[in-house]
């Protein structure tokens, strides 16, 4: 499977995750979000950039939802709820957010 972004073919898995996270840029994120039916806002970008930083700068860490909530609360200055994150990423913040962030699929089961 592949997507076309700015005349470039980007390879994806059968589930729509990038084959290589280094192929990601903001235009790729916009395309992935479009495929997911999401219009990106500043809060989406906060979560996306956070997930990328955790993965790239922290030994490929893919934080669980409760950690994302805690860290977004620090960034946003107010404590978000799970519902807030699911409003941004309806199919699971850590999974759908990870996909749009161009990172590998989260393989853990469930988890809060």
ABEGO torsion letter per residue (X at the ends): XBBBBGGBBBBBBAAGBBABAAABBAAAAAAAAAAAGBBBBAAAAAAAAAAAAAAAABGGBBBBAAAAAAAAAAAAGBBBBAAAAAAABAAEAAAAAAAAAGBBBBABBEEX
